[in-house]
């Protein structure tokens, strides 16, 4: 059941990101200066953390979506659904560790460099 909830939550998060992305990109037509200000805000450490969360949501949603397709279209899928759910979580963790490192590296270097 938790994979069902996580799949729905990550889907909603990705949808809201896409909605916000369309809105901020539309600013280029309305006010290029406002668009530049929004892009400057996106360079903050908080937004960088949100990007890591977005990457995690997209990755989980994609992996779990593949699991759901296997359950639906493979005759042995329902029999192996618990195992596949564990595989999704393990793959997600294995892929998110390096992704998080590379996505946060610049922010961490910037913050630590500012302290010394």
Buried (B, 14 or more C-beta within 10 A) or exposed (E): EEBEEBBEEBBEBBEEBEEEEEEBEEBEEEEEEEBEEBEEEEEEEEEBBBBBBBBBBBBBBBBBBEBBEBBEEEEEBEEBBEEBBEBBBEBBEEBBEEBBEEBBEEBEEEEEEEEE
